[in-house]
Amino acid sequence: MRKTYKGSCHCGTVRFEADLDLAQPTFRCNCSICRRTRFWVAVARPEEFRLLSGEGEMTEYLFNTRRNQHFFCRRCGVRAFGVGNETPIGKMIGVNVGCLEGVSEEELSRIPLTRVDGMNERWSEAPAHFAHL
């Protein structure tokens, strides 16, 4: 069931709302940036995401194909969300599950998790080794 969640970076400068269904799969990826930042993605369509504050306090990072936008709070460095511009569902917002407020440890432990092999651009497959993701 879709529900509106609030979230923020660590220092609270970047704040957002997102309409998410945490009974749907979330994603952990082994690509170079997701692996390094331990990004845990819940998917929202653009109309399901609202940036409430901090737009001017974010740093955008683009690399490789420069298709996906990675945003970090310039104060605390947390990556609260990113924008996937070329995905199987079109444009989407990747919300960092770890930045959601009011979600208990028990609820987090029940969120379905799909691991994807972004390192080898096999987005519909799990990597051979994924316990660390």
N, CA, C and O atoms as CSV, one atom per row, in Angstrom:
chain,resi,resn,atom,element,x,y,z
A,1,MET,N,N,0.831,-1.182,0.000
A,1,MET,CA,C,0.000,0.000,0.000
A,1,MET,C,C,0.879,1.249,0.000
A,1,MET,O,O,1.814,1.363,0.792
A,2,ARG,N,N,0.574,2.160,-0.874
A,2,ARG,CA,C,1.327,3.402,-1.000
A,2,ARG,C,C,1.016,4.308,0.195
A,2,ARG,O,O,-0.132,4.446,0.617
A,3,LYS,N,N,2.087,4.923,0.725
A,3,LYS,CA,C,1.976,5.789,1.886
A,3,LYS,C,C,2.960,6.941,1.691
A,3,LYS,O,O,4.001,6.773,1.056
A,4,THR,N,N,2.629,8.103,2.234
A,4,THR,CA,C,3.538,9.240,2.155
A,4,THR,C,C,4.531,9.173,3.304
A,4,THR,O,O,4.149,9.129,4.473
A,5,TYR,N,N,5.819,9.167,2.950
A,5,TYR,CA,C,6.905,9.148,3.927
A,5,TYR,C,C,7.648,10.470,3.858
A,5,TYR,O,O,7.770,11.069,2.789
A,6,LYS,N,N,8.138,10.915,4.987
A,6,LYS,CA,C,9.028,12.066,5.043
A,6,LYS,C,C,10.442,11.537,5.208
A,6,LYS,O,O,10.657,10.463,5.771
A,7,GLY,N,N,11.399,12.302,4.712
A,7,GLY,CA,C,12.787,11.894,4.841
A,7,GLY,C,C,13.696,13.100,4.796
A,7,GLY,O,O,13.281,14.209,4.461
A,8,SER,N,N,14.957,12.854,5.144
A,8,SER,CA,C,15.927,13.940,5.145
A,8,SER,C,C,17.338,13.386,5.092
A,8,SER,O,O,17.578,12.194,5.284
A,9,CYS,N,N,18.262,14.297,4.823
A,9,CYS,CA,C,19.668,13.961,4.963
A,9,CYS,C,C,19.983,13.930,6.462
A,9,CYS,O,O,19.084,14.147,7.274
A,10,HIS,N,N,21.208,13.673,6.838
A,10,HIS,CA,C,21.571,13.550,8.260
A,10,HIS,C,C,21.390,14.853,9.030
A,10,HIS,O,O,20.895,14.840,10.157
A,11,CYS,N,N,21.787,15.981,8.434
A,11,CYS,CA,C,21.699,17.261,9.147
A,11,CYS,C,C,20.331,17.922,9.028
A,11,CYS,O,O,20.066,18.910,9.712
A,12,GLY,N,N,19.450,17.391,8.167
A,12,GLY,CA,C,18.099,17.920,8.025
A,12,GLY,C,C,17.966,19.064,7.033
A,12,GLY,O,O,16.879,19.622,6.882
A,13,THR,N,N,19.040,19.422,6.358
A,13,THR,CA,C,18.977,20.502,5.371
A,13,THR,C,C,18.143,20.098,4.165
A,13,THR,O,O,17.307,20.873,3.701
A,14,VAL,N,N,18.363,18.893,3.656
A,14,VAL,CA,C,17.589,18.367,2.526
A,14,VAL,C,C,16.431,17.564,3.104
A,14,VAL,O,O,16.634,16.571,3.803
A,15,ARG,N,N,15.214,18.011,2.801
A,15,ARG,CA,C,14.015,17.340,3.305
A,15,ARG,C,C,13.097,17.041,2.125
A,15,ARG,O,O,13.021,17.818,1.173
A,16,PHE,N,N,12.402,15.908,2.197
A,16,PHE,CA,C,11.522,15.518,1.103
A,16,PHE,C,C,10.337,14.719,1.620
A,16,PHE,O,O,10.316,14.277,2.769
A,17,GLU,N,N,9.357,14.544,0.751
A,17,GLU,CA,C,8.248,13.612,0.946
A,17,GLU,C,C,8.213,12.720,-0.280
A,17,GLU,O,O,8.504,13.160,-1.392
A,18,ALA,N,N,7.851,11.454,-0.067
A,18,ALA,CA,C,7.727,10.526,-1.188
A,18,ALA,C,C,6.586,9.563,-0.912
A,18,ALA,O,O,6.424,9.077,0.207
A,19,ASP,N,N,5.803,9.294,-1.939
A,19,ASP,CA,C,4.726,8.317,-1.858
A,19,ASP,C,C,5.308,6.980,-2.291
A,19,ASP,O,O,5.620,6.777,-3.464
A,20,LEU,N,N,5.452,6.071,-1.332
A,20,LEU,CA,C,6.118,4.792,-1.574
A,20,LEU,C,C,5.265,3.636,-1.091
A,20,LEU,O,O,4.445,3.789,-0.186
A,21,ASP,N,N,5.464,2.484,-1.700
A,21,ASP,CA,C,4.886,1.230,-1.228
A,21,ASP,C,C,6.052,0.344,-0.804
A,21,ASP,O,O,6.681,-0.304,-1.640
A,22,LEU,N,N,6.338,0.317,0.490
A,22,LEU,CA,C,7.489,-0.439,0.974
A,22,LEU,C,C,7.233,-1.943,1.044
A,22,LEU,O,O,8.065,-2.693,1.555
A,23,ALA,N,N,6.083,-2.385,0.532
A,23,ALA,CA,C,5.851,-3.816,0.347
A,23,ALA,C,C,6.355,-4.252,-1.034
A,23,ALA,O,O,6.425,-5.444,-1.333
A,24,GLN,N,N,6.702,-3.272,-1.864
A,24,GLN,CA,C,7.265,-3.541,-3.188
A,24,GLN,C,C,8.784,-3.654,-3.064
A,24,GLN,O,O,9.367,-3.146,-2.106
A,25,PRO,N,N,9.426,-4.316,-4.026
A,25,PRO,CA,C,10.883,-4.478,-3.942
A,25,PRO,C,C,11.630,-3.145,-3.872
A,25,PRO,O,O,11.270,-2.172,-4.535
A,26,THR,N,N,12.663,-3.134,-3.061
A,26,THR,CA,C,13.641,-2.058,-3.031
A,26,THR,C,C,14.923,-2.645,-3.604
A,26,THR,O,O,14.994,-3.848,-3.857
A,27,PHE,N,N,15.936,-1.812,-3.809
A,27,PHE,CA,C,17.096,-2.284,-4.551
A,27,PHE,C,C,18.411,-1.914,-3.890
A,27,PHE,O,O,18.578,-0.818,-3.355
A,28,ARG,N,N,19.346,-2.866,-3.942
A,28,ARG,CA,C,20.749,-2.635,-3.587
A,28,ARG,C,C,21.547,-3.040,-4.810
A,28,ARG,O,O,21.307,-4.089,-5.407
A,29,CYS,N,N,22.493,-2.203,-5.172
A,29,CYS,CA,C,23.236,-2.378,-6.406
A,29,CYS,C,C,24.730,-2.430,-6.107
A,29,CYS,O,O,25.199,-1.829,-5.140
A,30,ASN,N,N,25.467,-3.146,-6.935
A,30,ASN,CA,C,26.911,-3.239,-6.752
A,30,ASN,C,C,27.696,-2.343,-7.704
A,30,ASN,O,O,28.907,-2.512,-7.842
A,31,CYS,N,N,27.025,-1.385,-8.370
A,31,CYS,CA,C,27.775,-0.474,-9.240
A,31,CYS,C,C,28.714,0.370,-8.384
A,31,CYS,O,O,28.597,0.385,-7.159
A,32,SER,N,N,29.630,1.063,-9.018
A,32,SER,CA,C,30.692,1.752,-8.285
A,32,SER,C,C,30.178,2.782,-7.287
A,32,SER,O,O,30.741,2.904,-6.199
A,33,ILE,N,N,29.131,3.522,-7.620
A,33,ILE,CA,C,28.675,4.545,-6.674
A,33,ILE,C,C,27.753,3.969,-5.600
A,33,ILE,O,O,27.874,4.334,-4.431
A,34,CYS,N,N,26.844,3.085,-5.971
A,34,CYS,CA,C,25.940,2.494,-4.964
A,34,CYS,C,C,26.720,1.675,-3.941
A,34,CYS,O,O,26.417,1.700,-2.748
A,35,ARG,N,N,27.720,0.956,-4.419
A,35,ARG,CA,C,28.530,0.147,-3.498
A,35,ARG,C,C,29.277,1.032,-2.501
A,35,ARG,O,O,29.339,0.725,-1.311
A,36,ARG,N,N,29.830,2.109,-2.987
A,36,ARG,CA,C,30.593,2.991,-2.103
A,36,ARG,C,C,29.710,3.771,-1.132
A,36,ARG,O,O,30.115,4.016,0.004
A,37,THR,N,N,28.518,4.160,-1.557
A,37,THR,CA,C,27.652,4.948,-0.686
A,37,THR,C,C,26.606,4.108,0.048
A,37,THR,O,O,25.853,4.634,0.867
A,38,ARG,N,N,26.558,2.810,-0.240
A,38,ARG,CA,C,25.611,1.890,0.403
A,38,ARG,C,C,24.161,2.348,0.192
A,38,ARG,O,O,23.326,2.250,1.091
A,39,PHE,N,N,23.888,2.841,-0.999
A,39,PHE,CA,C,22.585,3.391,-1.364
A,39,PHE,C,C,21.544,2.280,-1.428
A,39,PHE,O,O,21.761,1.268,-2.093
A,40,TRP,N,N,20.417,2.459,-0.742
A,40,TRP,CA,C,19.310,1.491,-0.703
A,40,TRP,C,C,18.094,2.189,-1.296
A,40,TRP,O,O,17.549,3.107,-0.683
A,41,VAL,N,N,17.672,1.775,-2.453
A,41,VAL,CA,C,16.702,2.510,-3.255
A,41,VAL,C,C,15.284,1.977,-3.145
A,41,VAL,O,O,15.032,0.786,-3.328
A,42,ALA,N,N,14.356,2.891,-2.840
A,42,ALA,CA,C,12.923,2.675,-3.040
A,42,ALA,C,C,12.544,3.567,-4.212
A,42,ALA,O,O,12.979,4.716,-4.289
A,43,VAL,N,N,11.742,3.047,-5.112
A,43,VAL,CA,C,11.437,3.748,-6.358
A,43,VAL,C,C,10.166,4.583,-6.227
A,43,VAL,O,O,9.131,4.110,-5.758
A,44,ALA,N,N,10.279,5.837,-6.655
A,44,ALA,CA,C,9.116,6.729,-6.753
A,44,ALA,C,C,9.108,7.334,-8.156
A,44,ALA,O,O,10.160,7.637,-8.720
A,45,ARG,N,N,7.943,7.499,-8.693
A,45,ARG,CA,C,7.823,8.228,-9.962
A,45,ARG,C,C,7.953,9.721,-9.639
A,45,ARG,O,O,7.708,10.125,-8.503
A,46,PRO,N,N,8.331,10.538,-10.613
A,46,PRO,CA,C,8.536,11.972,-10.327
A,46,PRO,C,C,7.361,12.646,-9.622
A,46,PRO,O,O,7.571,13.478,-8.739
A,47,GLU,N,N,6.133,12.302,-9.996
A,47,GLU,CA,C,4.967,12.935,-9.371
A,47,GLU,C,C,4.722,12.446,-7.934
A,47,GLU,O,O,3.875,12.993,-7.228
A,48,GLU,N,N,5.455,11.427,-7.510
A,48,GLU,CA,C,5.319,10.881,-6.152
A,48,GLU,C,C,6.415,11.389,-5.211
A,48,GLU,O,O,6.524,10.927,-4.076
A,49,PHE,N,N,7.218,12.332,-5.680
A,49,PHE,CA,C,8.342,12.847,-4.897
A,49,PHE,C,C,8.270,14.366,-4.830
A,49,PHE,O,O,8.052,15.033,-5.841
A,50,ARG,N,N,8.456,14.905,-3.628
A,50,ARG,CA,C,8.437,16.342,-3.432
A,50,ARG,C,C,9.635,16.767,-2.586
A,50,ARG,O,O,9.765,16.359,-1.432
A,51,LEU,N,N,10.500,17.581,-3.161
A,51,LEU,CA,C,11.614,18.144,-2.413
A,51,LEU,C,C,11.068,19.324,-1.621
A,51,LEU,O,O,10.545,20.274,-2.204
A,52,LEU,N,N,11.187,19.271,-0.294
A,52,LEU,CA,C,10.612,20.296,0.579
A,52,LEU,C,C,11.599,21.398,0.916
A,52,LEU,O,O,11.211,22.559,1.050
A,53,SER,N,N,12.867,21.048,1.054
A,53,SER,CA,C,13.881,22.061,1.364
A,53,SER,C,C,15.265,21.547,0.999
A,53,SER,O,O,15.492,20.345,0.861
A,54,GLY,N,N,16.176,22.489,0.847
A,54,GLY,CA,C,17.567,22.144,0.622
A,54,GLY,C,C,18.022,22.105,-0.810
A,54,GLY,O,O,19.157,21.710,-1.075
A,55,GLU,N,N,17.182,22.498,-1.748
A,55,GLU,CA,C,17.570,22.396,-3.159
A,55,GLU,C,C,18.895,23.107,-3.435
A,55,GLU,O,O,19.737,22.577,-4.160
A,56,GLY,N,N,19.090,24.289,-2.870
A,56,GLY,CA,C,20.321,25.036,-3.088
A,56,GLY,C,C,21.505,24.530,-2.290
A,56,GLY,O,O,22.621,25.020,-2.462
A,57,GLU,N,N,21.282,23.560,-1.423
A,57,GLU,CA,C,22.345,23.009,-0.579
A,57,GLU,C,C,22.801,21.630,-1.027
A,57,GLU,O,O,23.523,20.941,-0.307
A,58,MET,N,N,22.375,21.228,-2.228
A,58,MET,CA,C,22.764,19.918,-2.743
A,58,MET,C,C,23.854,20.063,-3.795
A,58,MET,O,O,23.935,21.065,-4.507
A,59,THR,N,N,24.671,19.052,-3.870
A,59,THR,CA,C,25.675,18.937,-4.917
A,59,THR,C,C,25.246,17.801,-5.837
A,59,THR,O,O,24.883,16.722,-5.368
A,60,GLU,N,N,25.288,18.040,-7.132
A,60,GLU,CA,C,24.950,17.015,-8.117
A,60,GLU,C,C,26.238,16.387,-8.619
A,60,GLU,O,O,27.211,17.079,-8.920
A,61,TYR,N,N,26.224,15.056,-8.704
A,61,TYR,CA,C,27.381,14.331,-9.230
A,61,TYR,C,C,26.927,13.493,-10.413
A,61,TYR,O,O,25.983,12.711,-10.304
A,62,LEU,N,N,27.599,13.660,-11.536
A,62,LEU,CA,C,27.330,12.869,-12.739
A,62,LEU,C,C,28.613,12.140,-13.107
A,62,LEU,O,O,29.706,12.687,-12.965
A,63,PHE,N,N,28.481,10.904,-13.580
A,63,PHE,CA,C,29.665,10.181,-14.031
A,63,PHE,C,C,29.272,9.202,-15.128
A,63,PHE,O,O,28.089,9.028,-15.420
A,64,ASN,N,N,30.254,8.575,-15.722
A,64,ASN,CA,C,30.076,7.556,-16.757
A,64,ASN,C,C,29.167,8.086,-17.868
A,64,ASN,O,O,29.566,8.991,-18.600
A,65,THR,N,N,27.968,7.548,-18.009
A,65,THR,CA,C,27.068,7.973,-19.089
A,65,THR,C,C,26.437,9.330,-18.807
A,65,THR,O,O,25.861,9.943,-19.705
A,66,ARG,N,N,26.539,9.803,-17.574
A,66,ARG,CA,C,25.980,11.088,-17.146
A,66,ARG,C,C,24.464,11.123,-17.277
A,66,ARG,O,O,23.870,12.198,-17.345
A,67,ARG,N,N,23.835,9.950,-17.314
A,67,ARG,CA,C,22.373,9.863,-17.435
A,67,ARG,C,C,21.669,10.005,-16.104
A,67,ARG,O,O,20.559,10.535,-16.041
A,68,ASN,N,N,22.300,9.537,-15.037
A,68,ASN,CA,C,21.654,9.528,-13.728
A,68,ASN,C,C,22.254,10.616,-12.846
A,68,ASN,O,O,23.463,10.846,-12.851
A,69,GLN,N,N,21.395,11.271,-12.100
A,69,GLN,CA,C,21.810,12.374,-11.250
A,69,GLN,C,C,21.907,11.892,-9.802
A,69,GLN,O,O,20.957,11.340,-9.247
A,70,HIS,N,N,23.057,12.112,-9.222
A,70,HIS,CA,C,23.308,11.711,-7.836
A,70,HIS,C,C,23.419,12.996,-7.024
A,70,HIS,O,O,24.292,13.823,-7.285
A,71,PHE,N,N,22.535,13.165,-6.038
A,71,PHE,CA,C,22.506,14.391,-5.242
A,71,PHE,C,C,22.970,14.112,-3.826
A,71,PHE,O,O,22.554,13.135,-3.202
A,72,PHE,N,N,23.837,14.983,-3.325
A,72,PHE,CA,C,24.377,14.875,-1.973
A,72,PHE,C,C,24.172,16.193,-1.258
A,72,PHE,O,O,24.287,17.252,-1.875
A,73,CYS,N,N,23.871,16.152,0.025
A,73,CYS,CA,C,23.814,17.367,0.827
A,73,CYS,C,C,25.238,17.895,0.951
A,73,CYS,O,O,26.139,17.147,1.331
A,74,ARG,N,N,25.456,19.152,0.643
A,74,ARG,CA,C,26.815,19.699,0.711
A,74,ARG,C,C,27.254,19.965,2.144
A,74,ARG,O,O,28.427,20.260,2.375
A,75,ARG,N,N,26.343,19.870,3.116
A,75,ARG,CA,C,26.715,20.056,4.525
A,75,ARG,C,C,27.141,18.752,5.189
A,75,ARG,O,O,28.211,18.671,5.791
A,76,CYS,N,N,26.277,17.713,5.071
A,76,CYS,CA,C,26.580,16.452,5.773
A,76,CYS,C,C,27.046,15.341,4.840
A,76,CYS,O,O,27.563,14.328,5.311
A,77,GLY,N,N,26.875,15.506,3.523
A,77,GLY,CA,C,27.353,14.529,2.553
A,77,GLY,C,C,26.423,13.366,2.275
A,77,GLY,O,O,26.768,12.477,1.496
A,78,VAL,N,N,25.251,13.350,2.893
A,78,VAL,CA,C,24.337,12.217,2.713
A,78,VAL,C,C,23.612,12.310,1.373
A,78,VAL,O,O,23.194,13.384,0.940
A,79,ARG,N,N,23.479,11.159,0.740
A,79,ARG,CA,C,22.771,11.023,-0.536
A,79,ARG,C,C,21.348,10.577,-0.219
A,79,ARG,O,O,21.095,9.383,-0.054
A,80,ALA,N,N,20.415,11.527,-0.133
A,80,ALA,CA,C,19.037,11.222,0.252
A,80,ALA,C,C,18.207,10.672,-0.903
A,80,ALA,O,O,17.259,9.918,-0.683
A,81,PHE,N,N,18.558,11.044,-2.130
A,81,PHE,CA,C,17.835,10.569,-3.306
A,81,PHE,C,C,18.688,10.810,-4.544
A,81,PHE,O,O,19.698,11.512,-4.501
A,82,GLY,N,N,18.259,10.218,-5.632
A,82,GLY,CA,C,18.883,10.435,-6.922
A,82,GLY,C,C,17.820,10.341,-7.997
A,82,GLY,O,O,16.692,9.929,-7.726
A,83,VAL,N,N,18.169,10.719,-9.207
A,83,VAL,CA,C,17.227,10.682,-10.318
A,83,VAL,C,C,17.782,9.777,-11.403
A,83,VAL,O,O,18.867,10.010,-11.934
A,84,GLY,N,N,17.016,8.738,-11.723
A,84,GLY,CA,C,17.339,7.865,-12.846
A,84,GLY,C,C,16.571,8.358,-14.054
A,84,GLY,O,O,15.340,8.352,-14.046
A,85,ASN,N,N,17.269,8.782,-15.084
A,85,ASN,CA,C,16.614,9.352,-16.258
A,85,ASN,C,C,16.358,8.348,-17.368
A,85,ASN,O,O,15.494,8.573,-18.215
A,86,GLU,N,N,17.090,7.248,-17.380
A,86,GLU,CA,C,16.879,6.208,-18.391
A,86,GLU,C,C,16.810,4.870,-17.676
A,86,GLU,O,O,17.818,4.181,-17.518
A,87,THR,N,N,15.616,4.514,-17.249
A,87,THR,CA,C,15.407,3.253,-16.539
A,87,THR,C,C,14.298,2.481,-17.251
A,87,THR,O,O,13.636,3.040,-18.125
A,88,PRO,N,N,14.077,1.212,-16.903
A,88,PRO,CA,C,12.992,0.454,-17.541
A,88,PRO,C,C,11.614,1.088,-17.369
A,88,PRO,O,O,10.721,0.825,-18.175
A,89,ILE,N,N,11.414,1.923,-16.330
A,89,ILE,CA,C,10.112,2.583,-16.150
A,89,ILE,C,C,10.167,4.053,-16.575
A,89,ILE,O,O,9.229,4.810,-16.320
A,90,GLY,N,N,11.254,4.453,-17.218
A,90,GLY,CA,C,11.419,5.851,-17.589
A,90,GLY,C,C,12.083,6.607,-16.451
A,90,GLY,O,O,12.856,6.033,-15.685
A,91,LYS,N,N,11.784,7.878,-16.344
A,91,LYS,CA,C,12.374,8.679,-15.275
A,91,LYS,C,C,11.817,8.230,-13.933
A,91,LYS,O,O,10.614,8.012,-13.789
A,92,MET,N,N,12.703,8.095,-12.953
A,92,MET,CA,C,12.279,7.706,-11.608
A,92,MET,C,C,13.170,8.378,-10.579
A,92,MET,O,O,14.286,8.806,-10.876
A,93,ILE,N,N,12.649,8.459,-9.361
A,93,ILE,CA,C,13.408,8.989,-8.237
A,93,ILE,C,C,13.796,7.806,-7.361
A,93,ILE,O,O,12.942,7.026,-6.939
A,94,GLY,N,N,15.070,7.682,-7.097
A,94,GLY,CA,C,15.558,6.650,-6.183
A,94,GLY,C,C,15.695,7.259,-4.799
A,94,GLY,O,O,16.616,8.033,-4.541
A,95,VAL,N,N,14.779,6.909,-3.914
A,95,VAL,CA,C,14.768,7.441,-2.551
A,95,VAL,C,C,15.609,6.527,-1.671
A,95,VAL,O,O,15.444,5.308,-1.707
A,96,ASN,N,N,16.502,7.103,-0.887
A,96,ASN,CA,C,17.331,6.318,0.019
A,96,ASN,C,C,16.487,5.882,1.218
A,96,ASN,O,O,16.110,6.711,2.047
A,97,VAL,N,N,16.194,4.589,1.309
A,97,VAL,CA,C,15.371,4.048,2.385
A,97,VAL,C,C,15.950,4.419,3.752
A,97,VAL,O,O,15.199,4.654,4.699
A,98,GLY,N,N,17.260,4.471,3.857
A,98,GLY,CA,C,17.903,4.825,5.114
A,98,GLY,C,C,17.628,6.252,5.564
A,98,GLY,O,O,17.888,6.593,6.718
A,99,CYS,N,N,17.107,7.089,4.679
A,99,CYS,CA,C,16.802,8.484,5.014
A,99,CYS,C,C,15.341,8.703,5.386
A,99,CYS,O,O,14.949,9.824,5.711
A,100,LEU,N,N,14.530,7.646,5.344
A,100,LEU,CA,C,13.118,7.792,5.692
A,100,LEU,C,C,12.957,7.928,7.201
A,100,LEU,O,O,13.635,7.250,7.972
A,101,GLU,N,N,12.063,8.803,7.606
A,101,GLU,CA,C,11.808,9.035,9.023
A,101,GLU,C,C,10.594,8.225,9.483
A,101,GLU,O,O,9.655,8.005,8.718
A,102,GLY,N,N,10.628,7.794,10.721
A,102,GLY,CA,C,9.483,7.114,11.304
A,102,GLY,C,C,9.293,5.671,10.861
A,102,GLY,O,O,8.213,5.110,11.043
A,103,VAL,N,N,10.314,5.067,10.287
A,103,VAL,CA,C,10.250,3.662,9.888
A,103,VAL,C,C,11.095,2.887,10.902
A,103,VAL,O,O,12.296,3.122,11.030
A,104,SER,N,N,10.453,1.966,11.617
A,104,SER,CA,C,11.147,1.233,12.680
A,104,SER,C,C,12.132,0.210,12.106
A,104,SER,O,O,12.066,-0.149,10.930
A,105,GLU,N,N,13.026,-0.239,12.948
A,105,GLU,CA,C,13.970,-1.283,12.546
A,105,GLU,C,C,13.213,-2.537,12.118
A,105,GLU,O,O,13.608,-3.213,11.168
A,106,GLU,N,N,12.131,-2.843,12.816
A,106,GLU,CA,C,11.329,-4.016,12.452
A,106,GLU,C,C,10.735,-3.847,11.061
A,106,GLU,O,O,10.772,-4.777,10.255
A,107,GLU,N,N,10.183,-2.659,10.768
A,107,GLU,CA,C,9.621,-2.404,9.440
A,107,GLU,C,C,10.708,-2.482,8.368
A,107,GLU,O,O,10.492,-3.066,7.306
A,108,LEU,N,N,11.869,-1.899,8.644
A,108,LEU,CA,C,12.971,-1.959,7.685
A,108,LEU,C,C,13.364,-3.399,7.370
A,108,LEU,O,O,13.679,-3.725,6.226
A,109,SER,N,N,13.345,-4.248,8.378
A,109,SER,CA,C,13.761,-5.639,8.182
A,109,SER,C,C,12.789,-6.423,7.305
A,109,SER,O,O,13.147,-7.479,6.783
A,110,ARG,N,N,11.561,-5.923,7.133
A,110,ARG,CA,C,10.559,-6.628,6.324
A,110,ARG,C,C,10.461,-6.108,4.890
A,110,ARG,O,O,9.716,-6.671,4.087
A,111,ILE,N,N,11.185,-5.060,4.556
A,111,ILE,CA,C,11.099,-4.490,3.203
A,111,ILE,C,C,11.764,-5.446,2.216
A,111,ILE,O,O,12.922,-5.817,2.403
A,112,PRO,N,N,11.042,-5.850,1.166
A,112,PRO,CA,C,11.648,-6.743,0.168
A,112,PRO,C,C,12.861,-6.087,-0.498
A,112,PRO,O,O,12.830,-4.910,-0.857
A,113,LEU,N,N,13.905,-6.859,-0.651
A,113,LEU,CA,C,15.163,-6.349,-1.182
A,113,LEU,C,C,15.578,-7.153,-2.408
A,113,LEU,O,O,15.669,-8.380,-2.358
A,114,THR,N,N,15.825,-6.453,-3.500
A,114,THR,CA,C,16.319,-7.057,-4.729
A,114,THR,C,C,17.722,-6.535,-4.961
A,114,THR,O,O,17.958,-5.327,-4.924
A,115,ARG,N,N,18.641,-7.432,-5.197
A,115,ARG,CA,C,20.025,-7.035,-5.477
A,115,ARG,C,C,20.253,-7.103,-6.984
A,115,ARG,O,O,19.879,-8.077,-7.637
A,116,VAL,N,N,20.874,-6.049,-7.528
A,116,VAL,CA,C,21.091,-5.983,-8.970
A,116,VAL,C,C,22.579,-5.840,-9.284
A,116,VAL,O,O,23.342,-5.255,-8.516
A,117,ASP,N,N,22.967,-6.387,-10.429
A,117,ASP,CA,C,24.357,-6.382,-10.860
A,117,ASP,C,C,24.633,-5.193,-11.772
A,117,ASP,O,O,24.833,-5.351,-12.976
A,118,GLY,N,N,24.640,-4.000,-11.180
A,118,GLY,CA,C,24.931,-2.787,-11.940
A,118,GLY,C,C,26.378,-2.713,-12.387
A,118,GLY,O,O,26.689,-2.068,-13.388
A,119,MET,N,N,27.272,-3.372,-11.647
A,119,MET,CA,C,28.687,-3.369,-12.003
A,119,MET,C,C,28.892,-3.896,-13.421
A,119,MET,O,O,29.747,-3.407,-14.158
A,120,ASN,N,N,28.098,-4.896,-13.792
A,120,ASN,CA,C,28.208,-5.510,-15.113
A,120,ASN,C,C,27.027,-5.153,-16.024
A,120,ASN,O,O,26.807,-5.785,-17.057
A,121,GLU,N,N,26.278,-4.133,-15.616
A,121,GLU,CA,C,25.105,-3.661,-16.359
A,121,GLU,C,C,24.112,-4.771,-16.669
A,121,GLU,O,O,23.519,-4.814,-17.747
A,122,ARG,N,N,23.943,-5.673,-15.696
A,122,ARG,CA,C,22.918,-6.726,-15.788
A,122,ARG,C,C,21.862,-6.385,-14.739
A,122,ARG,O,O,21.815,-6.966,-13.655
A,123,TRP,N,N,21.013,-5.418,-15.106
A,123,TRP,CA,C,20.073,-4.822,-14.161
A,123,TRP,C,C,18.961,-5.761,-13.727
A,123,TRP,O,O,18.307,-5.512,-12.714
A,124,SER,N,N,18.737,-6.824,-14.465
A,124,SER,CA,C,17.668,-7.752,-14.084
A,124,SER,C,C,18.208,-8.994,-13.379
A,124,SER,O,O,17.462,-9.942,-13.135
A,125,GLU,N,N,19.504,-8.993,-13.048
A,125,GLU,CA,C,20.133,-10.142,-12.404
A,125,GLU,C,C,20.810,-9.734,-11.100
A,125,GLU,O,O,21.289,-8.610,-10.947
A,126,ALA,N,N,20.835,-10.668,-10.182
A,126,ALA,CA,C,21.619,-10.464,-8.948
A,126,ALA,C,C,23.083,-10.739,-9.254
A,126,ALA,O,O,23.393,-11.596,-10.081
A,127,PRO,N,N,23.987,-10.021,-8.595
A,127,PRO,CA,C,25.409,-10.334,-8.772
A,127,PRO,C,C,25.723,-11.697,-8.179
A,127,PRO,O,O,24.969,-12.209,-7.351
A,128,ALA,N,N,26.823,-12.276,-8.597
A,128,ALA,CA,C,27.220,-13.590,-8.098
A,128,ALA,C,C,27.435,-13.568,-6.577
A,128,ALA,O,O,27.131,-14.545,-5.892
A,129,HIS,N,N,27.952,-12.466,-6.058
A,129,HIS,CA,C,28.198,-12.314,-4.629
A,129,HIS,C,C,27.463,-11.074,-4.146
A,129,HIS,O,O,27.693,-9.981,-4.665
A,130,PHE,N,N,26.576,-11.223,-3.156
A,130,PHE,CA,C,25.775,-10.069,-2.764
A,130,PHE,C,C,25.488,-9.960,-1.267
A,130,PHE,O,O,24.718,-9.088,-0.864
A,131,ALA,N,N,26.066,-10.795,-0.450
A,131,ALA,CA,C,25.784,-10.721,0.984
A,131,ALA,C,C,26.171,-9.367,1.564
A,131,ALA,O,O,25.567,-8.919,2.539
A,132,HIS,N,N,27.164,-8.713,0.982
A,132,HIS,CA,C,27.621,-7.412,1.471
A,132,HIS,C,C,26.723,-6.255,1.026
A,132,HIS,O,O,26.902,-5.129,1.492
A,133,LEU,N,N,25.776,-6.506,0.146
A,133,LEU,CA,C,24.906,-5.448,-0.351
A,133,LEU,C,C,23.670,-5.292,0.508
A,133,LEU,O,O,22.827,-4.440,0.229
